Amino acid sequence: MYNRFRNHGASLKECMTRYVWVCILVLLFGGLTVGRYAWLQLVRGEELRKRSYDMATNKIVSQHPRGKIVDRDGAELAVSIMTGSLYADPEDMVDKLATTKNLSNRRDVRKLAAQLLAPVLKISEAKLLEKFSVPESRFQWIKRSLEPKEEQAVRKIIRENRLPGLHFEMESKRYYTKKKMAAQVLGFVGIDDKGGAGIELQLDKELKGRKTSQLQTFNSRQDRIYDEFVKDPVEVKLPTVYLTLDSHMQYVVEAAVDNAMLEYNAAGAAAIIMDPYTGEILAMASRPTFDPNNIDDYSSESWNNKGVSFIYEPGSVFKPIVGCIGMTNGVVGPNTGFYDSGHITVADRVFRNWDGEGLGNISFTDVIKFSNNVGMIKLGQMIGKKSMVEGAKNFGFGNDTGVDLPGEESGILYAKDMWDPDLASFSIGQGIAVTPLQELRAICAIANGGELVKPYMIKKIVDADGNVIREGKKEVVRNVITENVSSQMRMMMEKVVSEGGGKKAAIKGYRIAGKTGTAEKLDPNGGYTPGKYIASFVGFVPADKPKYAMLVMVDTPKGSLFYGSQVSAPIFRDVLQQILVLKGIQPSSREGLPSLEEMDKLSAKLRSKQKVKPLPKLETLANGKIKLPAFKGVDIRKATEILEAGKLRLRPYGEGEAYQQKPLPGTEVDPNTTVEIWFN
């Protein structure tokens, strides 16, 4: 036996030694393997699981459409539809058409895609190629919220050229149905569905739709297993915001302001109509303006709502406020006498009437009627500095109104250290800075009997089930004057229009109360800018029982006409004359007026300008086919709703209102047919 082991060249001891070493090596290798496994599982397990998940998946967050914004009667002002946003998966942008045996035919997908898409997307080839080539990236936004025509062109390029790694994510796109109308009030929506100004900013939280997460999954070769899987699907119920705005009134106001901007070549303008009793803002226009559908085409200056953000010295439109302060303090009445020599010296300053003429012995009613500076300065001296400032504060000056719009300014009001010349300036509307809305609210207190009301723009917010979740209501801040003082000042302001400097604001048959104002424009560096003025008019109608209060402010009218009586009073007249007819408010006197039949014709003509056209209807035939109506004049959102109700699809091109369609009106089509409509 021993010899046999020897013949094999190894002793028993050597074999045992080898066996032990093999066992040790096996145990050592097994231990290392188990240790490594434990290290990977227990120590780095969470990290590796996350890395593996990130490599195999890609989560995209989708934004659902925003809630609608409508006027007080439900007319749509801002709506949202879903549009495609293009993104790239750079890692997936490789040619899968070339065979492994003939790689020389492989295309440079990134370069080809950049060349084909650049002219359609209006993005340079270099910029696109840079995005397509981001290393180890699974997601790169290329362009958000494409126009329907743009999206169709891109989809066609991707399909016909079989370009991998390019995909669409549906996102919400905002459309403003009346284009520039009430642009500063509505605001606009920026990237990621975020409100950028106006109501869109003020109510961004309420309007913004719910988000849903979508998961994309890839295999080990980084090929997409399936496109999208919606995790945690939710039923999105969007609210509707009703504004206090009246679209008909807004249309009339904006048309008048646009005409004034052209006629006087003005730097800017603002006009506001308000219900003097409730504080509801019925119309608000600001110039310059913009189209929120194409926000990139306009400067940020045009976004400013001058009605709440423009600060200026009011001039003579402030005189009725000073008059009410004087009557409240018992130092003046309608028949109180003043002597006007045409000028008055206060300390080292000489103040003159606007025309430099003196009127002699006049009543306080005449002081208001003829916008007499000398009489107002004497009244200011009778009131005193402290009472004057306290009275102005009581009317809300020096503080914002609290209106539910962003960007409101507080104005400027003396707090202390007022000198005698300062008091004189204050008495004629200088040395104080206001916003148009502040001034109009104060005049509304005169119109309604003495209540200082809080202006508001949001009438109500209604959820998808019709429940009112928020409602704007009349809010009286305080009573600032008595009914007696209010009625006396209304009478004096009515004489301004019927007998004084505001005659160009008169409307035949209606009792109008108002006040003109012309103020030198403040220089940003201090003092006043020579030859530049703010022309304004503020008033209400009817004078005895006011229905509407309106302020018109024109910034720096150019030319020979620059007084408020020349520039702003006619705008007030033209706007309210149309609105009174439009709303069927009867005149107090028919002398010199057209017949009722003629008035009805004018009212019908005005309404036709804003008349809502009946929507086209689909006709389902007995054979199961659907007869197409004419979609001309219908916007994208309504066209989508009509077609979807009939189980048809829309392929839109452009934006705005429909002007062409395929198939043509009257064509009979099967359900699920795609209807192409062109909009502009």
MARGU-48076 format. One record per residue: y, z negated, x of N, C-alpha, C, CB in turn. Coordinates in steps of 0.2 Angstrom, whole numbers, plus 5000, padded with zeros to 4 digits. Each point is the difference from the previous one (the first is absolute). Glycine has a CB too. Layout:
<rs>
YZXYZXYZXYZX;...
</rs>
This chain:
<rs>
499450005004500650004996500650005004499449944991;500750025014500549995004500150075004499849885002;499750155000500150065003500250064996499149975007;500850024986500250054996500850004999498950004994;501349935006500849994999500350035007499849904992;499950095013500350025007500050075000499549905006;499950134991500050085000500650034996498749995001;501649974994500550034996500749985003499349994990;500749985016500649995004500449944998500050125002;499849844993500449944998499649944999500950084995;499349865007499649944999500249984993500049975012;499649984985500249974994500649965000498849994998;501449985007500649975001500650054999499549915007;500450144996500650055000500150034993499750035012;499749984985500050024993500449954995498950075002;500949874999500349954996500849995001498949945001;501250075006500850005001500350064997499849955011;499950114989500350064997500149984992499550085009;500049894989500049994992500549954999498850024999;501349935005500649954998500650045001499349905005;500850145000500750035001500150054994499949995012;499650054985500150044995500249964994499150085004;500549864995500249964994500749975001498849974999;501450015007500749985001500550064998499649925009;500350144994500450054998500150024993499750045011;499749964986500050014992500449954997498950055001;501049885001500349954996500850005002499049935001;501150095005500750015002500450054996499749965012;499950104988500350064996500149984993499550085008;500049894989500049984993500649954999498750024999;501349935006500649954999500750045000499249915005;500850135000500750045000500150044994499950015012;499650024985500050044994500249964994499250085005;500549864995500149954994500749985001498849974999;501450015007500749975002500550054998499549935009;500450144993500550054999500150014992499750055011;499749954986500050014993500449944996498950065001;500949885002500449944997500750005001499049935002;501250105004500750005002500450064995499749975013;499950084987500350054995500149984993499550095008;499949884990500049984993500449934998498950055000;501149905004500349944999500750005003498949955000;501250075006500750005003500450064998499549935009;500350134991500450054999499850044994500250015012;499449964984499850034994500550024995499049935001;501550034997500550014996500550065002499949884996;500250125011500450055003499750075000500549915007;498950094994499650065000499950034993499449975011;500549994984499950024994500750034997499149914998;501450065004500750024998500150075003500449884999;499450135008500150065003499650064997500349935011;499150054988499550054997500350024993499049955006;501350004990500250024993500650045001499649894996;500950105009500650045001499850075002500649895003;498950125001499850065002499750044995499849965011;499950014984499650044995500450004993499049965005;501650014995500350004994500850015001499149934994;501250095001500850005000500249994993500050095009;500549864990500249984994500750034999499349895000;500850144994500750024998500249974994499750115005;500949874995500349974994500450054996500149895006;499750114987500450054996500549964996499050085000;501649954998500549984996500050034993500749975011;499249994984500150034993500750024998498949944997;501250104998500750024998500449944998499550114997;501149895005500549954997500150004993500650015011;499749944986500150004993500650044999499649894999;500550134995500550054998500749964999499250074994;501449965007500649984998500350044994500249965012;500050024983500350034994500649984998498850024996;501650015000500649984997499949954994500650115005;499949874992500049954995499550034994501149955003;498950124996499750034995499350025002501150034995;498749965011499350025002500050075004499649944991;501050095010500050075003499949995008500850044991;498750005011499849985007500550025005498850024996;501349945009500450015006499750005006500949944994;498550025007499750015006499249994999501049955006;498650094996499350004999499650025006500250034988;499249955012499650015006499350044999500549905005;499450154999499350035000499750005006500450084992;498949935008499650005006500050065004499349914995;500950095011500050065005499649995006501150034995;498750025008499650005006500449985006499250084995;500649875010500349995006499550025005500749904996;499550145009499550035005499949955006500350124997;499149875005499949965006499450035004500449894994;499650095012499550035005499549955003500850095003;498649934998499549965004499950035006499449964989;501050035016500050035007499350015003501149965002;498549984997499350005003499550054997500249885002;500050144991499650054997500250075000499849914992;500850105012500350075000499650045006501149954995;498350065004499650045005499650054996499949905008;500050164996499750064997499349984998500850085006;499049924988499349994999499650074998500349884996;500150175004499750074999499650035005501050014992;499349975015499650035005499449975001501150025006;498450024996499349985002500049965006499550094993;500049875008499949975007499850045005499749904994;500050165004499850055005500650055002498849994996;501750015000500550045002500749974999499350094996;500849855008500649965000500650045002499349905002;500650165001500650045002500450024995499450045010;500349964984500450024994500349954996499250094999;500849855004500349944996500850015000499049925004;501250074990500850004999500349945002499850084991;500849925011500549945001500349994993500250025013;499449934983500249994994500749974999498849984997;501449985008500649965000500650055001499549905004;500450155001500550055001500150054994499849985012;499650044985500050054995500449974994498950055004;500949884994500349974994500849995001498949944998;501350055008500749995002500450064998499749915009;500050154994500350074999500050024993499650035011;499949954985500050034993500449954995498950055002;501149895000500449954995500749995002498949944998;501350085008500749985002500550044995499649995012;500450074986500450034996500049984993499950105007;499649884991499949974993500349934999499050074998;500849895007500349935000500749995002498849975001;501450095003500749995003500049955005500550044990;499049955014499949965006499850045006499749904992;500650085013499950055006499249995002501249985004;498650084999499350005003499949945005499950124998;500649875006499949955005499949934997500750075008;499749924987499949934997499449994996501250004999;498550054998499450004997499449995005500550084990;499549965015499550005005500049935003500150125003;500549854998500049935003499649954995501150035006;499049984987499749954996499350024999501049994994;498850075007499350024999499649985007500350104993;500049885012499749995006500049925002500350125004;499949844992500049935002499349975001501049994993;498949995013499349985002499749944996500350045012;499149974987499649954996500349984993499649965011;500850084986500349994994499650034994501149995006;498849974989499750024994500550024994499049935004;501650054997500550014995500750015002499349934993;501050135005500750015002500350044994499850015012;500849954985500450044995500350065003500249894994;499750165002500450075002500650014996498950055004;501049954990500650004995499949974994500350105005;500149854992499949974994500350044994500049895007;499750104988500350024993500250075000500349894998;499250165004500250075000500250024993499250025010;501250034990500250044994499350034997501350025003;498649994991499450034997499950075003500249944990;500350105011499950075003499849995007500950054992;499449915012499849985007499349985000501249975003;498649994993499349975000499550054999500449894996;499850164999499550054999499950055006500349994988;500350025015499950055006499649975006501150044997;499049895004499649975005499349994999501049935002;498850064991499350004998499750075001500349914992;500150145007499750075001499950015007500650044990;499849945014499950015008499449965002501350025002;498749924996499449965002499350034998500849905000;499250124994499450034997499850075003500349944989;500250105012499850075002499950005007500750054992;499649905012499850005007499549955002501250045002;498649924993499449955001500249955006499250094996;501449885003500349965005499849934999501050075001;498649905003499749934999500549955002498950045002;501149904995500449945002500750004997499450015010;500750034985500650004996499949984993500550095007;499849864990499849984993500749984997498949955004;501050044989500649984996499849934997500350124997;500349845003500049944996500550004994499649945011;500250054983500450004995500549945000499150074993;501649955006500549955000500550014995499849985012;500549974986500550004995500750045002499549904995;500750155001500750035002500449994994499550095007;501149894995500549994995500450064998500149885004;500050134989500550054998500549974995499050095001;501649945000500649984996500250064996500449925009;499450074984500050054996500750034999499049954994;501550015006500750034999500450015007500049944988;499650075017500250015007500649955002499750124998;500949905002500549965003500349954995500350095007;499549914987500349964995499849925001499950104992;500649865008499949935001499749995007499949984988;500250065017499649995006500149935004500150135001;500549854999500149935003499749954996501150045006;498949964988499749954996499350005001500950014991;498750055008499350005001499849995007500050084991;500449955014499849995007499450055002500349885000;499350115005499550045002499449975003500950085002;498649954999499449975003499850035006499549984989;500449985017499950035006499250005002501149965003;498850045003499350005002499649944998500350075010;499049944989499649954998500249974993499849975012;500650074984500149984993500549945000498950054996;501649955008500449945001500750024997499349955010;501050014985500650014998500650005005499649964989;500850095011500550005005500749984998499350085006;500949924988500649994997500049994992500550065010;500049924987500149994993499449964997500650115000;499249914994499549974996499350005003500750034990;499250035014499450005004499949955005500150124998;500549865005500049945005500049944996500650075008;499849924987500149944996499349974997501250034998;498450025000499449994996499450035004500649994989;499450015017499550035004499349964999500850045009;499249904990499449964999499750024993500549915008;500050094987499750014994499850084999500849914996;499550135007499950074999499450035004501250024997;498749955009499550025005499350004997500749975009;498950084991499350004998499549965004500250114995;499249875002499549965004499750055005499849934990;500050045015499650035006499350004999501049985008;498650074994499350005000499850025007499850024988;499649955015499850015007499450054999500349895004;499750165000499550055000499750015007500650064992;498749945008499649995006499750075002499849884998;500350155008499750065003499449975005501150084998;498349965002499549975004499750065004499749914992;500150085014499850055005499349985003501250035003;498450024999499449995003500149995008499450064990;500049945013500049995007500350065004499149934999;500950134998500350065003500850014998498850055000;501449894996500750004998500150064995500449955011;499150074985500150044994500149964994499350095005;501149934991500249974993499350004996501350035001;498549914997499449994995500250024993499549915008;501150064990500350024994500749985000499049974994;501450075002500750005001500449934998499950124998;500049864996500349944998499649964996501150065001;499049875000499749964995500549944998498850035005;501449974989500549954998499749944999500650094995;499649865009499849935000500549964995499550015012;500249954984500449964996500450044995500049915009;499850134987500450044996500349964995499350105002;501449924997500349964995500450054995500249915008;499950064986500350044995500849985001499050004991;501350065010500749995002500450014993499950045012;500549904987500450004994500850005002499149954993;501250105006500750005003500549984995499750095008;500949884994500549984995500550064999499849885004;500650114991500550054999500749965000499250084993;501349945011500649975000500550044995499849955012;500550014983500550034996500749985003499250004990;501250045011500749995002500450004994499850055011;500849914990500550004994500450075000500149885002;499850165003500350075000499950044994499950005013;500650044985499950054994500050075004500549924991;499050115009500050075003500550054998498849985002;501450024991500550044998500749985002499350024990;500849925010500749975003500050015008500149924990;499450075013500050015007500150085002499249905001;500550144995500150075001500850024999498850024996;501549964999500750014999500449975006499850004987;500149945015500449975005499950045006499849884995;499650135007499950045007500350075000499049935001;501050104993500350075000500849995001499150044992;501249915005500749995000500249985008500049974987;499649995016500149975006500050065005499649894997;499950155002499950065005500650054999498749994999;501550024995500650044999500649975004499650044989;500549905010500649965004499950015007500149924991;499350075012499950015007500250075003499149924999;500850134997500250075002500750014999498950044997;501449944997500750014998500549975005499650014988;500249925014500549975004499749995008500349944989;499250095012499750005007500049935003500450125002;499349844993500049925002499549995005500449974989;499749975014499549975005499449974997500949995008;499249994986499549964996500249984993499549965011;500150024985500249984993499449954998500750114998;499549854997499549964996500249994993499849945010;499850064985500149994993499549964997500650114999;499649844997499549964997500249994992499849945011;499750064985500049994993499649944998500350124997;500049835000499749934999500149984993500149975012;499450004985500149974993500349935001499050064996;501649945002500449945002499849934997500950085000;498749934995499749944997499449975003500550044989;499050015013499449985003499950005007499550044990;500950005014500050015007499550065002500349885001;499450154994499650065002500450055003499249974990;500550065015500350065004499750064997500349935010;500250114986499750064997500050065004500449954989;500150055016500050065004500349985007500150084990;499749945015500349995007499950065004499849874999;500850155004500050065004500449995006499950074991;499849955015500349995006500050075004499749885000;500950135004500050065004500349985007500250084989;499649965016499550055000499349984998500650055009;499049994989499349994998499550035004500449984988;498950025009499550035004499450014995500349955011;499250094991499450024996499549965003500450114997;499349844999499549955003499350045001500649904994;499450165003499450045001500050035007499950034988;500749975015500050035007500549965004499850124996;500049825005500449955003500250015007499549924993;500150125011500150025007500650055001498849975002;501450064992500550055001500749974999499250084995;500849855004500749974999500149945005499950034988;500749955013500249955005499949934996500850075006;499149884998499949934997500749984996499149975009;501450064993500749984996499950024993500750025011;499050034987499950024993499649954996500250125004;499449844999499649954997500449954997499050035007;501649954995500449954998500250004993500449995012;499549964984500250004993500749975000498849994996;501750055004500749985000500249954994500350115006;499349904989500249954994499949935002499650094993;500049895012499949935002500149995007499150004991;501050055013500149995007500750025003498850025001;501650024995500650025003500549954998499750124998;500749865008500549954999500750035001499249915004;501250074991500750035001500549964996499550115000;501149905002500649964996500150044993500549965011;499450004984500050034993500750024998499149934997;501450055006500750024998500149984992500050095008;500449954988500249984994499549994995500950065002;498449964999499549984995499949925000499550125001;500749855004500049935001500549964996499550025011;501050014986500649974997499849974993500750085006;498849954990499849964994499749945002499850114994;499849885011499749945002500549955002499050065005;501549964999500649955001500349984994500250055011;499950004984500449984994499649954996500450115000;498949895000499649954997500049945003499350094996;500749915011500149935003500749974998499350045010;501250004990500749974998500049984993500550075008;499249964987499949984993499649944999500250114996;499249895008499649945000500449935003499050085001;501449935004500449955002500649984996499550035012;500650014983500649994996500750015002499349924996;500750135009500750015003500250074998499749945010;500050104986500250064997499750024994500250045012;500150004984499750024994500250084999500049884995;499850155000500150074999500850025000498950014994;501549945003500750014999500449975005499850014988;499949955017500449975005500550055004499149925002;501550074999500550045003500050005007500649994990;499550075013500150015008500650055001498749985002;501650015003500550055002499850035006500949934996;499150145004499750045005500650045003498950014994;501249985012500650045004499750065004500649895001;498750114999499750065003499749985007500850074995;499449875007499749975007500149935000500350115006;499349864998500149925001499849995007499749984988;500749975015499949985007499649935000501150065004;498449945000499649945001499949985007499450024989;501049935013500049985008500350065003499049935000;500750105005500250065003499850074998500149925010;499650084984499750064997500350024994498949985005;501250094994500350034994499550034996501150015006;498849984988499550034996500450044994499149915002;500650154997500350044995499650034995500750045009;499549984985499650034995499750075003500749944991;498850085006499750065002500450065000499049964996;501550045000500550064999500749985003499450044990;500749905012500649975003500549994995499750065010;500249954984500549994995500049934997499950124997;500649855000500149944997500050014992500549955010;499250014986500050004993500549954997498850055000;501549915003500449954997499649954997500950084998;499449894996499649954996499450034997501149944998;498450035003499350034997499649944998500150115007;499449904989499549954998499450005004500450004988;499249955012499450005004499550064998500149885002;499950144991499750054998500250075003499849944989;500850065012500350065004499850005007501050014992;499049935011499850005007499350035001500749895001;498850094994499350035001500050074998499549894997;500950134998500050074997500250055006500249954988;500450035015500250045005499849995007501050014993;498549945008499849985007500549985004499150084999;501449874999500649985003499849955006500750034989;499549995017499849965006500549945000499650105006;501049914993500549945000499849954995500950075004;498949954990499849954995499449965002500650074991;498949975012499449965002500149965005499450104996;501049915009500149965006500449934997500150105008;500349914988500449944997499549964996501050064999;498549974998499549964996499549975005500050084991;499949955015499649975005500349935003499550115003;501249904997500349945003500049944995500850085006;499249944987500049954995499349975000500850064993;498749985008499349975000499849955006499750114994;500649925012499949965006499350025004500649904994;499450085012499550025005499349984998500850015009;499249924990499349974998499750024994500449905006;500050104988499850024994499850085000500749914995;499750135009499850075000499350015003501250035001;498749945005499350005003499549974996500550005011;499649954986499549974995499850044994500449895004;500250144993499950054995499650065002501049964995;499150075011499650065002499349985001501050045005;498949904998499349985001499649994993500349945011;500150034984499749994993499850074997500749904999;499650155003499950074997499450035005501250014995;498649965010499450025003500150045007499550014989;501249995013500250035006499849965006500950064994;498949975012499849965005499349985001501149965000;498550064994499349995000499750064997500149874999;499250145003499750064997499849984993499550045011;500450024985499949994993499349984998500950084998;498649935007499349984999499650054996500449895000;499950185000499750054997499350015004501150054996;498449985000499450015003499950065003499549934991;501050085014500050065005500149985007500450074991;499349965014500149985007500650025002498850005002;501549975004500650025003500649984997499350105004;500749864992500749984997500449965005499450004988;501250015012500549975004500449944996500150105007;500249854996500349954996500850015000499149925004;501150135000500850015000500349955004499950044988;500849965012500449955004500549974996499850075010;500249864990500549964996500349955005499450024989;501349975011500349955003499749934999501050065000;498849905005499849934999500549955001498950045003;501549975002500649965001500550035005499249914999;501350065002500650025005500350074997499449955010;500750054983500450054997500749995001499150024992;501350035011500750005000500350034994500050005013;500749994986500450034995499950074999500849915001;499350135004499850075000499350024998500950025008;498649944994499350014998500049994993499649965011;500749994986499949994993500350064996500149875002;500550155001500350064996499650065000501149965004;498550055002499650065001499449994995500350025012;499449924988499449984996500250024992499749915008;500950074990500250014993500050074998500749905001;499350155004500050074998499450045002501250005001;498349955001499350035001499950025008500050044988;500449935016499950025007499949935004500850104999;498949905006499849945004499349974997501249985003;498550064993499449984997499550065000500549914993;498950085009499550065000499549994995500250025012;499650034984499549994995499550065000500949944993;498650055003499650064999500150034993499149955008;500750114991500150034993499749954995500150125005;499349864996499649964995500449934999498950065003;501349915002500449944999500650014995499649965012;500850094990500650024996499850014992500650055011;498949994988499850024994499749944996499750115004;500049844999499749944997500649964998498950005006;501649994998500649964998500350034994500249975012;499950104988500350034994499649994994500550095007;498849914993499649994995500149934997499250085005;501049874999500149944997500750004995499549955011;500950094991500650014996499850044993500850005010;498750054991499850044994499649964995500050105008;499649854995499549974995500249934998499250065006;501449924995500349944997500049945005499650044990;500249975017500149955005499349985004500949964993;498650075005499349995003500050045007499449974989;500449995016499950045007499250005000501049965006;498850114993499250014999499850025007500150034988;499249965013499750035006499850074999499649885003;500650175001499750064999499350015001501250045003;498450004994499350015002499850084998499849884998;499750145006499850075000499350004998500850035009;498849924991499350004998499949974993499649995012;500350064984499949984993499449964998500650104997;498849935006499449964999499550045005500249964988;499250005013499550035004499349994996500649975011;499150084987499450004996499450025003500750034991;498849935008499350015004499750064996499949885004;499550144999499650064997499849984993499650035012;500349914986499849984993500550004995499049945006;501650074997500649994995500349935000499550094993;500349875011500349935000500650005004498949954999;501650024999500749995003499949945005500750054990;499349975017499949955005500749975003498950055002;501649994996500749975002500550044996499649985012;500949984986500550034995500749985002499150014991;501350045010500749985001500449984994500050085009;500449874991500349984994500849985002498949954996;501550054999500749985001500049935003500350074990;500149925015500149945003500749985001498950015006;501449944991500749995001500149955005500250024988;500250005017500149965006500549944998499850105008;500749914989500549954997500550044996499849935010;500650034986500550034996500649995005499549974989;500950095012500649995004500650004997499350065008;500849974986500650004996499849994992500650075009;499949914988499949994992500050064997500549895000;499350114993500050064996500850024999498949974995;501549985005500750024999500350045006500149894992;499850085014500250045006499750075000500149885006;499350124993499650075000500350054995499049945003;501250044991500250044995500750025002499449954991;501050015012500750025002500050055006500449884996;499250115008499950045006499750074998499949915008;499750094987499750064997500650044997498849954998;501650024998500650034997500450035005500049924991;500250055015500450025005499750065004500549895001;498850115000499750055003499950074996499449915006;500650074987500050064996500750045000499249944992;501350025009500750035000500050045007500549914993;499250075012500050045006499750074999499849905007;499750114989499850074998500450034995498949965003;501350014992500450034995500750015001499249954992;501150015013500750015001500250005007500249944990;499450035015500250005007499750055004500049884998;499850095008499750055006499350024999500849955007;498950034988499350024999499950054995499749895004;500850154994499950054994499550055001501249984998;498750045008499550055001499249974999500850055008;499249894990499349974999499950004992500049935010;500550094986500050004993499550054997501249965000;498550014995499550054996500250004993499149975008;501150084989500250014993499649964995500550115003;499849854993499649974995499749935002499750114996;500349875011499749945002500549965003498950065002;501049874998500449955003499749995007500449954988;500050075017499849995007500449955003499650125000;500149835004500449955004499850025007500049914991;500550085013499850025007500649985005499350094996;500649925010500549995006499950055005500149884997;500450155006500050045006500149965006500450104993;499449935012500149975007500050055006499449904995;501150095009500050045006500149955006500550104994;499149905011500049955005500050045007499549914993;500950075012499950035007499349985002501349995002;498450055002499449995003500049965006499650114995;499949845005500049965006499850045006499849904993;500550085013499850035006499549955004501150065001;498349975001499549955003500249965006499250084996;501449955007500349965006500549954998499750105007;500449904986500649954998500650044997499649925008;500750054987500550044996499850054996500749985010;499750074988499950064996500050065003500449944991;499250115006500050075003500550044997498849995002;501750035001500650044997499750064996500849965009;499550054985499850064996499350004997500850065007;498849894993499449994997500049954995499450045010;500349974984500149964994499350004997501250024998;498749924998499549994995500250014993499449925008;500450134989500350014993499549974995500650105003;499649864992499549974996500349994993499449945009;500150064986500249984993499449964997500750114999;499549844997499549954997500249994993499749955011;499850054984500249994993499450004996501050065002;499149934991499549994996500250034993499649905006;499950124990500150034993499449984996500650105005;499649894988500750004997500349935003499650074990;501149935010500349955002499949934997500950085004;499149934989499949944996499349975000500950044993;498650005007499349985000499650045005500049974988;500150025019499850045005499250015000500949965007;498950114994499350025000499850015007500150054989;500449995015499950015007500649995004499250094996;500649885010500549995005499950045006500249884996;500350165007499850045005500650005006499450074992;500349935014500550015006499850065004500149885000;500550155002500050065004500449995006499850084990;499949935016500349995006499950075004499849875000;500750165003500050065004500349985007500150084990;499549935015500249985007500350065003499149925001;501650075001500450055004500050074997499749935010;500650074984500150074997500550045004499749964989;500250105013500450045004500450054996499249995009;501450024993500550044996500649964998499050084997;501349954998500649974997499949954995500650105002;498849904995499849954995499649945003500050094991;500249855009499649955003500149934996500150065011;500349944984500149944996499449994995501350015001;498549934997499549994996500150034993499849895006;500950114992500150034993499950085000500949914999;499250125007499950075001499250025001501250015004;498549955000499350025002499549974996500450015012;499649924987499449964997500150004993499949935010;500750064987500050004993499750064996501149935002;499150135000499750064997499249995000501050075003;498749915003499350005000499749954995500050025012;500349924987499949954995500050034993500549915008;500050134991500150034993499550054999501249985001;498650065004499550064999499349974999500750085006;499249874997499349975000499949964993500049995013;500549974986499949964993500150044994500449905006;500050154995500050054994499350034998501250025003;498550005002499350034999499549954998500350085008;499849864995499549954998500149974993499949975012;500750024986500249984993499750054995501049945004;499150124997499750054996499250005000501050075001;498849935005499250005001499749944996500250055011;500149894989499749944997500249994993500049955011;500450104987500249994993500549954998498950054997;501549935007500549944999500650034997499649935010;500550054984500650034996500649985002499350004990;501250045010500749995002500349954994500150115007;500449854996500449964995500550044996499849905008;500450164994500450044997499850075001501049925001;499150134993499850075001500650045001499049984993;501650005008500550045000500050045007500749914993;499450155006500050055006499350015002501149965003;498350024994499450015002499650064997500049875002;499550165001499650054996499649974995500050065010;499849984985499649984994499449975002500550094994;499249875002499349975001499550055002500349914992;499750155005499550065001500150025007500050044988;500649975015500250025006499749945005501050074997;499149875002499849955004499250005000501049934997;498750084998499250005000499850065004500049954989;500350115011499850055004500149985008500350084991;500349895010500149985007499549955003501250024998;498649934997499549955002499350045001500649914993;499250135003499450045001500050045006499950014988;500750025014500050045006499949955006500850084995;499549865005500049955006499349985000501149964999;498550034996499349975000499650065002500249924991;499950145008499650055002499950015008500350064989;500349925014500050005007499449955003501350035000;498649924997499549955002499450004996500949935005;499050124990499549994995499350015004500850054991;498749915007499450005003499650064996500049875003;499750175001499650064997499349974998500650095007;499149944987499449984998499550025006500350004987;499249965014499550015005499550064997500149885005;499650165000499550054998499449964998500550095007;499149944989499349974998499550055001500649934991;498850055011499450045001499750014993499849955012;499950104987499650024994499350015001501050054995;498649905002499250015001499850054995499949885005;499750174997499850054995499349984998500750095005;499149954989499349984998499450025005500550024988;499750035016499450025005500049955006500250124996;500249835004500049955005500550025006498949984997;501450085002500550015005500749974999499450115002;501149895003500649974999500550055001499649895004;500950124991500650045000500549975004499650064989;500749985016500549975004500750014997499350025010;501149934990500750004998500550035005499849914992;500850105007500550015005500249945003500450114995;499649885012500249945003500750005003498849985003;501650084996500650005002500549954999499850124999;500549855006500549944999499749935000500650084993;498749925008499749945000499949975007499350034990;500849915012499949985007499349995001501149945000;498750045007499350005002499749944997500350045011;500049904988499649954997499850014993500649925007;499850114989499850014993499550065000501249964996;498950095008499550055000499349985002500950085003;499149875002499349975002499749964994500549995012;499949974984499849964995499750054994500849915003;499650144996499850054994499350035002501250024997;498750005009499450045002499449955001500850085006;499449864997499449955000499749984993500549965011;500050044984499849984994499550054997501149944998;499050135004499550054998499550025005500950044994;499049915011499450015005500250065004499149944992;501550085009500250055005500349975006500250084990;499849975015500349975007500650045001498949985004;501649995000500650035002500050015007500649944991;499650125011500250015007500750025000498850055003;501649905000500850014999500250035007500149904992;500550145007500350025006500849994999499150095001;501249875004500749985000500149944996500350125001;500349874997500249944996500550024995499649925009;500650034986500550014995499750024994500850045009;499550024987499750024994499650065001501049954994;498550065001499650065000500450064999499049934997;500850135006500450064998499450065000501149965005;498350034997499550055000499349975000500850085007;498749954990499449975000499550065000500449904994;498950085008499550045000499349964999500650085008;499149944986500050054996500750004995498750005000;501450054997500650014996500049964994500250115005;500349874992500049974993499650044995501149945002;498550034994499650034995499350025002501150044996;498849955011499350025003499549944997500550065010;498949964989499549964998499649985006500050054988;499949895014499649985006499549954998501050025007;498549974997499549955000500249935002499150095001;500649864997500249935003499850005007499849954990;500650015014500050005007500350065004498949934999;501450114998500450065003500649975003499650084991;500549955015500649985004500650044998499349975010;501250004988500650044998500649995005499749984988;500550085015500550005005500750004997499250065008;501249904994500750004997500549995006499649954989;500950095011500650005005500649964997499650115005;500649854999500649964998500650015005499249914995;501450085003500650005004500649964996499650115006;
</rs>
